[in-house]
Structure formats: C-alpha cells, structure tokens
Amino acid sequence: MPVFVGADTGIEVLRRENVTIARKLGLAMLAAGMFAAGSIAQEAAPMDADAAMEDANMVAAAEAESRNQFQELDKDVQSLKKEVLDLNRDLFLLEEELLFPANSQVAFFISMDVGEYFKLDSVKLTIDGKEVANYLYTEREVDALLRGGVHRVHMANLKTGEHELVAIFTGQGPHTRDYRRGATVNIDKGIGAKYLELEITDRVTKMQPEFEIKEWE
C-alpha cells in the first residue's frame, strides 16, 4: 500500500537535499579555490624570485657603474694634481730665472760625508761681510744629508768680480762638545751661474771634522 507524503514533509526533504547539495557544492568550491590558490602561489613564487634576481642584477649593475665613475673621477683628480704640480714647478723655475738671472746667479749647497766627528746644527753664510743666510737644521734634515742628500742653503745675485764668502758651521764635535768652525773662500764671479758646495767631511787621522768649500764645474 503506497504511503503518501504530505506537502510539508516533501518540501522539508527537498530543503534538506538542497542544503546537502549546497554544502557539497560549497566544499567543492572551497577545494577548488584552495587548489587555485595553491596554483597561483606556485606560479607567483618563481615570478617573485625572478623579480628579486632582476632587482639584484640592477643593484649590482648600478654599483659597478658607480665604481667605474669613481675610478674615472679619481683618475681625473690625479691628472689634475699632476698638472698643478707641473705648473707650480714651471712657475718656480720661471720665478728663479726672473729673480736670479744666469749671468749673476750664485748658489750655495751643503753636503756631509760620514759625519762621525761632527753633528750639524746650523750654518751661517756671509758674503762681503753681510749675512745672507742662517739655517737651523732638524734631525731629519741632518739624516738626509748623511745619506747623501744635498741642501741648497742660499741663492743670490752677485756682480762680476771678487767676493769673500765666510761659512760658519755650528754643532757638536768629538765627545759631544759644542763645536764652531769657520771656512773662508774668495769667489771670482764671472759671467754665468756659479755653484759652490760647502762639504763637511771627517778627517780620520786627526779625528776631527773638516770643512771644505769647492766649486762645481
């Protein structure tokens, strides 16, 4: 015998089936969404990695360009420094030529050999009774002289003819005693530049310093 279901009961069954279907559909959509999200994430990850790599390459390229620019700028600065030094040297030589013409120029140089019996402190020069130079040496300058250096202590203009040069050397002699010694020479100034060397040497036989003035040929 067939059983008839009331209208309200049928509607309720349909509602329940709709809810079940809706739930299943919702779960299916949720699963699909999760799957799609996972796929998108998997695709986005390499895209982000590529973008990061591209950014890193751009930064590296910018740094390399900056280094190249800095190196070029440093080269320009060094070149300008050299040009300035060359210009200063040329100006210095030109100034000397103007102030001390070759026809009247005379220069005096100090040198030392060994220096065991004399430690130089100062040198005073007088020409024709007039003091023209009085130079006090530092330890570094004395060391440079002992290692073969030559110091131009004075440059002047002299008229042609006879002139008297007196050089007074002050320092420490044997046994660290105060030492003062003079050397005199007559200068025959002709036409053209003249260069004189005031040389300090050791006289081993007498264990005393020796002071000599000689002209450069």
GIVENFEN-V828692 format. One record per residue. N is the residue number from 1. RES is the residue in one letter. PSI is psi in whole degrees, 0 to 359 (999 if undefined). NEAR is the number of other ideal C-beta (glycine too) atoms within 8 Angstrom. D_CENTER is the distance of its C-alpha to the mean C-alpha in Angstrom with 2 decimals. Layout:
n: (N & N)
res: (RES & RES)
psi: (PSI & PSI)
near: (NEAR & NEAR)
d_center: (D_CENTER & D_CENTER)
This chain:
n: (1 & 2 & 3 & 4 & 5 & 6 & 7 & 8 & 9 & 10 & 11 & 12 & 13 & 14 & 15 & 16 & 17 & 18 & 19 & 20 & 21 & 22 & 23 & 24 & 25 & 26 & 27 & 28 & 29 & 30 & 31 & 32 & 33 & 34 & 35 & 36 & 37 & 38 & 39 & 40 & 41 & 42 & 43 & 44 & 45 & 46 & 47 & 48 & 49 & 50 & 51 & 52 & 53 & 54 & 55 & 56 & 57 & 58 & 59 & 60 & 61 & 62 & 63 & 64 & 65 & 66 & 67 & 68 & 69 & 70 & 71 & 72 & 73 & 74 & 75 & 76 & 77 & 78 & 79 & 80 & 81 & 82 & 83 & 84 & 85 & 86 & 87 & 88 & 89 & 90 & 91 & 92 & 93 & 94 & 95 & 96 & 97 & 98 & 99 & 100 & 101 & 102 & 103 & 104 & 105 & 106 & 107 & 108 & 109 & 110 & 111 & 112 & 113 & 114 & 115 & 116 & 117 & 118 & 119 & 120 & 121 & 122 & 123 & 124 & 125 & 126 & 127 & 128 & 129 & 130 & 131 & 132 & 133 & 134 & 135 & 136 & 137 & 138 & 139 & 140 & 141 & 142 & 143 & 144 & 145 & 146 & 147 & 148 & 149 & 150 & 151 & 152 & 153 & 154 & 155 & 156 & 157 & 158 & 159 & 160 & 161 & 162 & 163 & 164 & 165 & 166 & 167 & 168 & 169 & 170 & 171 & 172 & 173 & 174 & 175 & 176 & 177 & 178 & 179 & 180 & 181 & 182 & 183 & 184 & 185 & 186 & 187 & 188 & 189 & 190 & 191 & 192 & 193 & 194 & 195 & 196 & 197 & 198 & 199 & 200 & 201 & 202 & 203 & 204 & 205 & 206 & 207 & 208 & 209 & 210 & 211 & 212 & 213 & 214 & 215 & 216 & 217)
res: (M & P & V & F & V & G & A & D & T & G & I & E & V & L & R & R & E & N & V & T & I & A & R & K & L & G & L & A & M & L & A & A & G & M & F & A & A & G & S & I & A & Q & E & A & A & P & M & D & A & D & A & A & M & E & D & A & N & M & V & A & A & A & E & A & E & S & R & N & Q & F & Q & E & L & D & K & D & V & Q & S & L & K & K & E & V & L & D & L & N & R & D & L & F & L & L & E & E & E & L & L & F & P & A & N & S & Q & V & A & F & F & I & S & M & D & V & G & E & Y & F & K & L & D & S & V & K & L & T & I & D & G & K & E & V & A & N & Y & L & Y & T & E & R & E & V & D & A & L & L & R & G & G & V & H & R & V & H & M & A & N & L & K & T & G & E & H & E & L & V & A & I & F & T & G & Q & G & P & H & T & R & D & Y & R & R & G & A & T & V & N & I & D & K & G & I & G & A & K & Y & L & E & L & E & I & T & D & R & V & T & K & M & Q & P & E & F & E & I & K & E & W & E)
psi: (122 & 147 & 127 & 130 & 138 & 164 & 319 & 321 & 320 & 320 & 322 & 320 & 315 & 321 & 317 & 319 & 321 & 319 & 318 & 314 & 319 & 320 & 315 & 318 & 320 & 318 & 320 & 317 & 321 & 318 & 318 & 319 & 318 & 319 & 316 & 319 & 319 & 321 & 318 & 318 & 319 & 325 & 326 & 327 & 309 & 329 & 318 & 319 & 318 & 319 & 318 & 319 & 319 & 318 & 318 & 320 & 320 & 318 & 316 & 319 & 320 & 319 & 318 & 318 & 320 & 319 & 318 & 318 & 320 & 318 & 319 & 319 & 320 & 320 & 318 & 318 & 316 & 322 & 318 & 321 & 315 & 319 & 320 & 317 & 318 & 319 & 317 & 320 & 316 & 320 & 321 & 315 & 320 & 319 & 318 & 320 & 324 & 319 & 326 & 81 & 149 & 328 & 330 & 4 & 138 & 135 & 147 & 132 & 147 & 136 & 159 & 146 & 118 & 287 & 25 & 327 & 6 & 130 & 113 & 134 & 312 & 162 & 132 & 132 & 136 & 138 & 121 & 41 & 1 & 126 & 127 & 343 & 144 & 99 & 130 & 124 & 143 & 168 & 323 & 320 & 321 & 319 & 321 & 322 & 319 & 335 & 12 & 4 & 160 & 134 & 126 & 107 & 337 & 148 & 139 & 174 & 129 & 142 & 158 & 144 & 192 & 139 & 148 & 127 & 128 & 126 & 127 & 120 & 129 & 138 & 209 & 127 & 203 & 143 & 30 & 29 & 149 & 136 & 134 & 125 & 142 & 154 & 137 & 142 & 146 & 131 & 128 & 96 & 117 & 200 & 129 & 163 & 149 & 137 & 127 & 136 & 127 & 103 & 133 & 119 & 170 & 130 & 98 & 323 & 325 & 356 & 45 & 153 & 154 & 139 & 124 & 140 & 122 & 154 & 137 & 134 & 999)
near: (2 & 3 & 4 & 4 & 6 & 6 & 5 & 6 & 8 & 9 & 8 & 8 & 9 & 8 & 8 & 8 & 8 & 8 & 8 & 8 & 8 & 8 & 8 & 8 & 8 & 8 & 8 & 8 & 8 & 8 & 8 & 8 & 8 & 8 & 8 & 8 & 8 & 8 & 8 & 8 & 8 & 8 & 8 & 8 & 8 & 8 & 8 & 8 & 8 & 8 & 8 & 8 & 8 & 8 & 8 & 8 & 8 & 8 & 8 & 8 & 8 & 8 & 8 & 8 & 8 & 8 & 8 & 8 & 8 & 8 & 8 & 8 & 8 & 8 & 8 & 8 & 8 & 8 & 8 & 8 & 8 & 8 & 8 & 8 & 8 & 8 & 8 & 8 & 8 & 8 & 8 & 8 & 8 & 8 & 8 & 9 & 9 & 7 & 6 & 11 & 8 & 8 & 7 & 11 & 12 & 14 & 12 & 16 & 12 & 14 & 12 & 12 & 8 & 8 & 13 & 5 & 11 & 13 & 7 & 15 & 8 & 11 & 15 & 11 & 15 & 11 & 13 & 6 & 5 & 6 & 7 & 8 & 10 & 8 & 10 & 6 & 11 & 6 & 6 & 6 & 9 & 13 & 8 & 9 & 16 & 9 & 6 & 5 & 7 & 9 & 11 & 8 & 11 & 9 & 9 & 10 & 9 & 11 & 6 & 7 & 6 & 7 & 10 & 11 & 14 & 10 & 14 & 11 & 16 & 11 & 10 & 9 & 12 & 7 & 4 & 4 & 7 & 6 & 12 & 7 & 8 & 9 & 11 & 8 & 8 & 8 & 13 & 6 & 12 & 6 & 4 & 6 & 8 & 12 & 10 & 15 & 13 & 15 & 11 & 14 & 10 & 12 & 10 & 5 & 4 & 5 & 7 & 9 & 13 & 8 & 12 & 8 & 11 & 7 & 7 & 6 & 2)
d_center: (114.23 & 111.17 & 109.15 & 108.08 & 104.91 & 104.81 & 102.59 & 100.51 & 100.03 & 98.91 & 96.44 & 95.01 & 94.65 & 92.92 & 90.54 & 89.73 & 89.16 & 86.95 & 84.93 & 84.65 & 83.65 & 81.16 & 79.67 & 79.44 & 77.96 & 75.45 & 74.49 & 74.20 & 72.04 & 69.90 & 69.47 & 68.70 & 66.16 & 64.49 & 64.48 & 63.03 & 60.38 & 59.46 & 59.25 & 57.08 & 54.74 & 54.55 & 53.72 & 51.23 & 49.27 & 48.05 & 47.41 & 45.15 & 43.38 & 42.88 & 41.55 & 39.11 & 37.97 & 37.60 & 35.56 & 33.29 & 32.88 & 32.11 & 29.44 & 27.88 & 28.03 & 26.46 & 23.55 & 23.11 & 23.29 & 20.74 & 18.26 & 19.13 & 18.70 & 15.23 & 14.28 & 16.06 & 14.42 & 10.86 & 12.45 & 14.03 & 11.06 & 9.44 & 13.05 & 13.57 & 10.76 & 12.49 & 15.78 & 15.11 & 14.19 & 17.29 & 19.33 & 18.58 & 19.55 & 22.65 & 23.57 & 23.28 & 25.49 & 27.87 & 28.17 & 29.00 & 31.54 & 33.13 & 33.22 & 34.07 & 36.20 & 36.66 & 40.36 & 39.90 & 36.46 & 36.28 & 33.26 & 33.29 & 31.00 & 30.96 & 30.78 & 31.92 & 33.64 & 34.07 & 34.36 & 36.70 & 39.24 & 37.09 & 34.01 & 32.81 & 32.44 & 32.95 & 34.31 & 36.60 & 37.76 & 40.90 & 42.29 & 45.97 & 46.13 & 43.27 & 40.12 & 37.09 & 34.28 & 33.84 & 30.53 & 29.74 & 27.43 & 25.17 & 25.33 & 21.91 & 23.15 & 26.43 & 24.84 & 22.95 & 26.36 & 28.07 & 25.76 & 26.81 & 24.71 & 26.49 & 26.09 & 27.55 & 29.33 & 31.26 & 32.13 & 35.35 & 38.14 & 41.44 & 44.74 & 46.53 & 48.75 & 48.75 & 46.30 & 46.01 & 42.70 & 42.67 & 39.70 & 39.88 & 37.79 & 37.61 & 36.51 & 38.01 & 40.49 & 42.40 & 43.08 & 40.32 & 42.68 & 41.61 & 41.69 & 42.04 & 42.81 & 43.26 & 43.34 & 45.04 & 45.15 & 46.79 & 44.73 & 46.57 & 44.45 & 45.44 & 44.15 & 40.57 & 37.43 & 37.86 & 35.35 & 36.37 & 34.84 & 35.73 & 35.63 & 36.14 & 37.77 & 39.87 & 43.61 & 44.41 & 48.18 & 48.30 & 45.31 & 44.07 & 41.08 & 41.80 & 40.38 & 40.73 & 39.99 & 39.92 & 39.39 & 37.12 & 39.20)
